[in-house]
Amino acid sequence: MKFTAGLTGLFALTAIANVATAADELPACEDCADELTIVSWGGAYSNSQNEAYHKPYTELTGVSVINDESSAEAVAKLRAMEEAGNVTWDVVDVVASDAIRLCDEGLAMEINHDEQLAAAPDGTPASEDFGDLLVSDCFIPQIVYSTTFGYRTDVEAWADNTPTDVCAVFDTETFPGKRALEKRPINNMEWALICDDVAKGDVYDVLSTDEGVQQALDKLATIKDEVIWWSAGAETPQLLADSEVVMGSTYNGRLFAVIEEQDQPVAMLWDAQVFDLDGWIIPAGLSDERKARALHYMKFATDTQRLADQAKYISYGPARLSSAPLVGQHADLGIDMAPHMPTDPKNAENTFLYNYEWWADNRDDLDGKFQAWLAQ
């Protein structure tokens, strides 16, 4: 997959010393709307965007930003808005596979990355700076993140055993207790097959068959009674902090917050972490004033410095190659952020590369099958 090449570049850059950079001068935005509705995922992630992007943009322009936390339902809601002829969102944060779907359906506008986004400080065009992470003509990458597992470090019933690989999730004898898994097929189906002796390189071939889908669901059924299903990324950290689960999946940045910022007895299980891309789309069909404001914000929020700034608040790797060397210390904790990134070589020794193109083609079908299985 093209994603692999992009990540290789990010791996190489995480060890480079910080260098100075200067953002391009942002021109005034004539005939632009005076507010923005920005849709994201909430919790620590939205806070990182607020600190790195929204607040500085408001200070620079005076434009008010309205935060909406509906990204988990972005595809369905944008489809409904389009059908009703009333799109109320201006900028939407989505995963790469959803961006591909929205672009294919004409629900997201195409972006000329080199004309409408800032170049790197050395003049490198945006298309080269983002490189292979530009997986759709409508998508503006923001971060590389991973979905992985956190676990309590103080579970007496584990008799001093410590999870070392992802298949501990399915080992309720050695690691008894409730688990938290996301209430959707993505990642769960892949982990189930990996832990049912399917080679990582064969996972999507197997999932492309009815028998493979059933194999994954049968493996998940072995722990179904021990699972609390979550929909928002903030749920697993809270469940872990409250000891309502002993291990659970969520985004690595959410686990960073509960471990480093909240100092909870929780550790990260990086094994078989699933890399993915997250970024922005602008809905199609906006008025000229709203479209102009959205593009003005995008040029600011996705420049080299701004993407590096987000890493001061959450442990996600910036999607621009030119941003990676600028990743420094956490804004409040003062700790070096590079070792907490999913792209750090020590954390990425055994990763699983999520196939966003496969999921863009198969998501609706698998969602239906997974939700029917949950209801059984």
Backbone torsions as a table, in degrees:
resi	resn	phi	psi	omega
1	MET	NA	150.9	-180.0
2	LYS	-62.7	-29.6	-178.7
3	PHE	-56.3	-35.0	-178.7
4	THR	-59.4	-44.7	-179.3
5	ALA	-63.3	-40.2	179.1
6	GLY	-63.5	-40.2	-180.0
7	LEU	-68.3	-33.7	177.7
8	THR	-58.2	-41.3	177.5
9	GLY	-64.1	-39.3	179.9
10	LEU	-68.2	-39.1	176.4
11	PHE	-56.1	-46.9	-174.6
12	ALA	-64.4	-29.6	-173.6
13	LEU	-89.8	-14.4	-175.4
14	THR	-63.7	-23.7	-177.2
15	ALA	-93.0	-2.6	-178.2
16	ILE	-75.0	141.0	-179.1
17	ALA	-65.4	153.9	178.2
18	ASN	-61.0	143.1	174.5
19	VAL	-129.4	158.5	-179.0
20	ALA	-77.5	148.8	175.5
21	THR	-146.1	158.2	177.4
22	ALA	-131.4	129.1	179.2
23	ALA	-68.5	147.8	174.4
24	ASP	-61.6	149.2	173.7
25	GLU	-63.0	130.8	-180.0
26	LEU	-94.2	117.3	-178.4
27	PRO	-68.5	159.6	175.0
28	ALA	-63.6	150.3	-177.9
29	CYS	-105.7	99.9	-179.6
30	GLU	-79.9	143.9	176.3
31	ASP	55.6	40.6	178.8
32	CYS	-107.3	153.9	174.3
33	ALA	-62.3	152.9	-175.0
34	ASP	-98.7	11.2	172.5
35	GLU	-151.3	160.5	-178.8
36	LEU	-131.5	132.9	169.1
37	THR	-102.6	114.4	-176.4
38	ILE	-112.6	127.9	-175.6
39	VAL	-104.2	130.1	178.9
40	SER	-147.0	-157.4	-167.2
41	TRP	-105.7	-6.2	179.0
42	GLY	83.0	-176.9	174.3
43	GLY	60.3	-148.5	-177.0
44	ALA	-61.8	-29.8	-179.2
45	TYR	-68.3	-50.2	177.8
46	SER	-62.2	-35.0	177.6
47	ASN	-63.0	-39.9	179.3
48	SER	-64.3	-37.5	176.8
49	GLN	-68.6	-39.3	179.9
50	ASN	-61.4	-42.4	-178.1
51	GLU	-74.1	-40.1	-174.2
52	ALA	-85.2	-31.2	-172.2
53	TYR	-118.3	-58.5	-168.9
54	HIS	-64.7	-51.9	-178.5
55	LYS	-60.6	-48.6	178.2
56	PRO	-60.9	-36.1	-179.8
57	TYR	-68.4	-41.1	178.0
58	THR	-64.0	-41.7	178.7
59	GLU	-63.1	-35.1	-178.1
60	LEU	-76.6	-36.4	-170.3
61	THR	-115.6	-19.4	-173.9
62	GLY	80.4	1.7	-178.4
63	VAL	-77.8	132.8	178.1
64	SER	-83.1	141.6	179.7
65	VAL	-112.2	124.7	176.0
66	ILE	-99.8	121.7	-179.0
67	ASN	-92.5	130.7	174.9
68	ASP	-122.7	138.1	-175.3
69	GLU	-110.3	45.4	-173.9
70	SER	-106.0	18.3	-174.5
71	SER	-59.7	-30.6	179.5
72	ALA	-62.5	-22.3	-179.3
73	GLU	-114.5	20.2	-170.2
74	ALA	-60.5	-44.9	-176.3
75	VAL	-63.2	-49.7	-178.4
76	ALA	-63.0	-41.8	-177.1
77	LYS	-70.7	-38.8	177.8
78	LEU	-67.2	-36.2	174.8
79	ARG	-60.8	-43.6	-179.9
80	ALA	-67.2	-40.3	178.3
81	MET	-62.6	-43.4	179.4
82	GLU	-61.9	-43.1	-179.1
83	GLU	-64.5	-36.3	180.0
84	ALA	-82.4	-9.7	-178.4
85	GLY	69.4	32.0	-176.4
86	ASN	-144.8	80.2	178.8
87	VAL	-85.7	117.7	-174.8
88	THR	-105.0	-1.1	-179.6
89	TRP	-101.8	148.4	-179.7
90	ASP	-107.6	-38.4	179.9
91	VAL	-140.4	134.0	-174.5
92	VAL	-130.6	129.3	176.1
93	ASP	-87.4	121.7	-178.8
94	VAL	-139.4	161.3	171.5
95	VAL	-76.2	162.3	-172.8
96	ALA	-59.8	-42.2	-177.3
97	SER	-64.7	-35.2	177.0
98	ASP	-71.1	-34.5	175.8
99	ALA	-61.5	-41.5	179.1
100	ILE	-62.4	-44.8	179.5
101	ARG	-61.9	-46.5	-178.0
102	LEU	-64.8	-36.5	178.0
103	CYS	-67.9	-45.6	180.0
104	ASP	-61.0	-31.9	-178.7
105	GLU	-88.1	1.4	-179.9
106	GLY	74.8	18.6	-177.9
107	LEU	-95.3	-7.1	176.8
108	ALA	-126.0	143.7	-178.0
109	MET	-82.2	147.7	176.5
110	GLU	-74.9	145.8	-177.4
111	ILE	-115.7	133.5	168.1
112	ASN	-90.9	97.4	-168.6
113	HIS	-60.6	-36.7	-177.3
114	ASP	-78.2	-31.5	-179.7
115	GLU	-85.3	-32.4	-170.5
116	GLN	-105.5	-6.2	177.9
117	LEU	-119.7	158.9	-179.4
118	ALA	-71.1	143.9	171.3
119	ALA	-74.3	166.3	172.9
120	ALA	-67.0	161.9	-179.2
121	PRO	-55.6	-29.1	-179.8
122	ASP	-89.7	7.5	178.3
123	GLY	93.4	-3.3	178.0
124	THR	-60.0	127.9	180.0
125	PRO	-60.1	151.5	-177.9
126	ALA	-56.9	-39.0	-178.0
127	SER	-61.2	-34.7	177.3
128	GLU	-78.8	-33.4	-178.3
129	ASP	-69.0	-39.4	175.0
130	PHE	-80.2	-30.1	175.1
131	GLY	59.7	-134.0	-174.7
132	ASP	-70.6	-6.1	178.6
133	LEU	-78.7	-7.0	173.8
134	LEU	-79.8	82.5	-171.9
135	VAL	-88.6	-4.0	179.9
136	SER	-152.5	149.1	177.5
137	ASP	-67.6	-14.1	-178.8
138	CYS	-102.6	-3.3	-167.5
139	PHE	-105.6	135.2	173.1
140	ILE	-116.1	103.2	-176.8
141	PRO	-60.5	147.2	178.9
142	GLN	-122.5	-52.4	-176.0
143	ILE	-141.5	154.2	165.7
144	VAL	-101.4	124.4	-179.6
145	TYR	-132.7	176.1	174.0
146	SER	-138.6	152.8	169.0
147	THR	-100.4	126.0	-176.9
148	THR	-148.2	-168.7	-174.7
149	PHE	-116.2	142.8	167.0
150	GLY	-112.1	154.4	179.0
151	TYR	-144.5	151.1	176.3
152	ARG	-69.1	140.3	179.7
153	THR	-97.5	4.7	-174.1
154	ASP	-126.2	32.2	-177.8
155	VAL	-84.3	107.5	-176.6
156	GLU	-62.6	-34.1	-176.4
157	ALA	-67.4	-12.4	-179.0
158	TRP	-85.1	-4.4	175.9
159	ALA	52.1	46.7	177.5
160	ASP	68.4	8.6	171.9
161	ASN	-74.2	147.1	179.3
162	THR	-127.0	129.5	176.8
163	PRO	-60.2	132.8	178.5
164	THR	-120.6	-14.3	176.6
165	ASP	-142.8	164.3	-171.8
166	VAL	-62.6	-25.3	-177.0
167	CYS	-71.8	-7.6	171.1
168	ALA	-59.6	-25.9	178.7
169	VAL	-60.1	-33.1	-177.7
170	PHE	-94.4	-1.4	-178.0
171	ASP	-99.7	81.9	-177.2
172	THR	-78.7	-12.3	177.0
173	GLU	-76.5	-47.9	179.0
174	THR	-76.1	-34.8	-175.4
175	PHE	-126.3	70.2	-179.3
176	PRO	-67.1	154.0	177.3
177	GLY	131.1	167.4	-179.4
178	LYS	-72.5	144.8	174.6
179	ARG	-112.5	157.8	172.5
180	ALA	-117.8	125.6	176.8
181	LEU	-130.7	150.3	-179.0
182	GLU	-70.1	144.2	-176.4
183	LYS	-83.6	55.7	176.3
184	ARG	-159.1	161.5	-174.4
185	PRO	-73.8	-30.1	-174.9
186	ILE	-55.4	135.0	-178.5
187	ASN	76.0	-47.1	-179.8
188	ASN	-60.4	-42.0	-178.9
189	MET	-66.7	-40.3	179.9
190	GLU	-65.6	-48.4	179.5
191	TRP	-60.2	-39.8	-179.6
192	ALA	-60.5	-43.9	-179.5
193	LEU	-69.2	-41.5	177.9
194	ILE	-57.9	-40.1	-179.1
195	CYS	-85.5	4.8	172.5
196	ASP	-117.3	31.0	170.9
197	ASP	71.6	23.8	172.5
198	VAL	-92.2	129.4	178.6
199	ALA	-63.8	144.5	-176.4
200	LYS	-56.0	-39.1	-179.2
201	GLY	-69.2	-13.1	-178.5
202	ASP	-104.2	-2.8	-171.0
203	VAL	-56.0	-48.9	-174.3
204	TYR	-75.6	-26.8	172.5
205	ASP	-65.4	-42.5	178.7
206	VAL	-66.5	-43.2	-179.5
207	LEU	-66.2	-16.1	179.7
208	SER	-79.0	-1.5	178.8
209	THR	-114.0	152.5	176.9
210	ASP	-60.5	-37.9	-179.6
211	GLU	-65.7	-37.6	179.0
212	GLY	-67.8	-40.3	176.3
213	VAL	-61.4	-43.7	179.8
214	GLN	-66.2	-37.0	177.3
215	GLN	-59.9	-43.4	179.2
216	ALA	-65.4	-43.1	179.8
217	LEU	-66.1	-37.1	178.4
218	ASP	-64.4	-39.3	177.8
219	LYS	-65.8	-43.0	177.4
220	LEU	-63.9	-31.1	179.9
221	ALA	-62.9	-23.7	-178.8
222	THR	-68.3	-18.9	178.8
223	ILE	-123.2	6.5	-172.6
224	LYS	-54.2	-39.5	-178.3
225	ASP	-70.0	-15.1	-178.5
226	GLU	-104.2	10.5	-173.4
227	VAL	-106.2	134.4	165.0
228	ILE	-102.5	122.3	-174.0
229	TRP	-92.2	130.7	-177.8
230	TRP	-113.8	156.1	178.3
231	SER	-118.3	-28.1	-179.6
232	ALA	-111.6	139.7	-175.4
233	GLY	-60.2	-23.0	-179.3
234	ALA	-76.6	-12.7	-173.1
235	GLU	-69.8	-47.4	-177.7
236	THR	-60.1	-46.9	176.7
237	PRO	-55.5	-39.4	179.4
238	GLN	-69.6	-41.0	177.6
239	LEU	-61.8	-39.5	177.3
240	LEU	-67.6	-44.2	-179.2
241	ALA	-63.0	-33.0	-179.5
242	ASP	-89.9	3.1	-178.8
243	SER	60.6	25.3	176.0
244	GLU	-80.1	-21.2	171.3
245	VAL	-132.8	157.1	177.5
246	VAL	-97.4	-21.2	174.7
247	MET	-155.6	156.1	-179.2
248	GLY	-170.2	153.9	179.3
249	SER	-89.4	147.3	169.7
250	THR	-171.7	-172.0	-178.0
251	TYR	-80.7	142.8	-172.4
252	ASN	-59.5	-31.5	179.0
253	GLY	-67.0	-33.5	177.1
254	ARG	-68.0	-37.5	177.7
255	LEU	-70.4	-36.9	174.8
256	PHE	-55.7	-42.7	-178.1
257	ALA	-63.5	-44.5	-176.8
258	VAL	-73.0	-29.6	-179.0
259	ILE	-81.9	-53.1	-171.9
260	GLU	-88.9	-40.0	-176.2
261	GLU	-85.1	-37.6	-178.2
262	GLN	-98.0	-10.3	176.2
263	ASP	56.9	42.9	177.1
264	GLN	-85.4	154.7	177.8
265	PRO	-75.4	68.8	-176.9
266	VAL	-131.8	143.4	177.4
267	ALA	-126.1	162.3	-178.1
268	MET	-98.0	134.9	173.0
269	LEU	-107.7	98.9	-174.8
270	TRP	-78.4	-14.5	-174.6
271	ASP	-58.6	131.8	178.8
272	ALA	58.3	27.5	172.6
273	GLN	-56.9	143.6	-176.1
274	VAL	-104.3	110.1	177.9
275	PHE	-70.2	143.4	173.8
276	ASP	-151.8	168.7	177.1
277	LEU	-110.9	145.9	174.1
278	ASP	-134.2	145.6	-179.3
279	GLY	-170.9	-159.8	-170.3
280	TRP	-111.9	147.9	162.5
281	ILE	-130.6	155.5	172.9
282	ILE	-110.2	123.1	-178.4
283	PRO	-58.1	145.3	176.2
284	ALA	-73.4	154.4	172.4
285	GLY	84.4	12.7	176.9
286	LEU	-71.0	155.8	173.3
287	SER	-63.6	161.5	-179.0
288	ASP	-58.2	-39.8	-178.5
289	GLU	-66.6	-42.5	-180.0
290	ARG	-71.1	-39.5	177.0
291	LYS	-61.2	-43.7	179.5
292	ALA	-62.4	-40.5	179.6
293	ARG	-67.5	-42.5	179.9
294	ALA	-61.1	-43.5	179.5
295	LEU	-67.9	-35.6	177.2
296	HIS	-62.9	-44.8	177.9
297	TYR	-63.6	-42.6	-178.5
298	MET	-60.4	-41.1	-179.3
299	LYS	-62.4	-38.1	178.9
300	PHE	-72.8	-50.5	-168.9
301	ALA	-73.5	-16.8	-178.0
302	THR	-113.7	18.7	175.3
303	ASP	-77.5	172.8	-173.1
304	THR	-57.4	-47.7	-175.6
305	GLN	-69.4	-41.1	-177.6
306	ARG	-64.0	-41.9	178.9
307	LEU	-65.0	-36.4	175.5
308	ALA	-67.3	-35.8	-178.5
309	ASP	-63.8	-34.0	-179.6
310	GLN	-60.1	-33.0	-179.1
311	ALA	-69.3	-6.8	173.0
312	LYS	-74.5	-16.3	-172.0
313	TYR	-119.2	-15.7	-178.5
314	ILE	-156.7	149.9	-170.1
315	SER	-90.2	60.1	173.8
316	TYR	-115.4	140.2	-177.9
317	GLY	-78.7	129.7	178.6
318	PRO	-65.1	147.0	-172.1
319	ALA	-82.2	-17.0	177.4
320	ARG	-84.5	137.1	175.0
321	LEU	-60.9	-37.0	-178.0
322	SER	-72.1	-15.5	-179.8
323	SER	-83.9	-30.9	-173.0
324	ALA	-56.1	-41.5	-179.7
325	PRO	-67.3	-15.3	-177.4
326	LEU	-91.0	-4.2	179.0
327	VAL	-66.4	120.6	-175.7
328	GLY	-120.4	-121.1	-175.7
329	GLN	-102.8	156.7	175.3
330	HIS	-62.2	138.4	-173.8
331	ALA	-60.3	-33.6	-176.2
332	ASP	-107.9	-38.6	-174.6
333	LEU	-83.8	-23.4	-179.5
334	GLY	72.3	17.1	179.8
335	ILE	-96.6	151.7	178.7
336	ASP	-66.8	126.1	-174.5
337	MET	-84.6	-23.5	-174.8
338	ALA	-54.6	-44.2	-179.2
339	PRO	-66.7	-12.5	-179.5
340	HIS	-97.3	0.5	180.0
341	MET	-79.8	143.5	177.0
342	PRO	-62.6	-23.5	-179.3
343	THR	-85.0	-4.5	176.0
344	ASP	-60.2	133.4	-174.9
345	PRO	-54.0	-37.5	-179.4
346	LYS	-67.1	-33.6	-179.8
347	ASN	-80.9	-19.3	-173.0
348	ALA	-104.1	24.4	-177.4
349	GLU	-68.3	-30.8	179.7
350	ASN	-139.3	80.1	-177.2
351	THR	-100.8	165.7	170.9
352	PHE	-122.5	122.8	-177.4
353	LEU	-88.1	111.4	-179.7
354	TYR	-64.3	131.9	-178.7
355	ASN	-94.7	89.6	-176.3
356	TYR	-65.1	-30.4	179.1
357	GLU	-68.3	-41.5	178.6
358	TRP	-62.6	-43.6	-179.1
359	TRP	-69.1	-33.1	176.1
360	ALA	-60.2	-35.9	-179.5
361	ASP	-80.9	-27.2	-169.9
362	ASN	-117.1	-1.4	-171.5
363	ARG	-59.4	-48.9	-175.5
364	ASP	-60.7	-43.1	-179.8
365	ASP	-65.0	-45.5	-178.7
366	LEU	-69.9	-35.3	175.5
367	ASP	-57.2	-46.1	-179.2
368	GLY	-62.1	-44.3	-179.6
369	LYS	-67.1	-39.3	-178.3
370	PHE	-68.0	-44.3	-179.7
371	GLN	-66.3	-35.3	175.3
372	ALA	-64.4	-39.6	177.4
373	TRP	-65.0	-42.2	178.2
374	LEU	-59.8	-35.4	-175.8
375	ALA	-77.6	-11.7	-178.2
376	GLN	-67.7	NA	NA
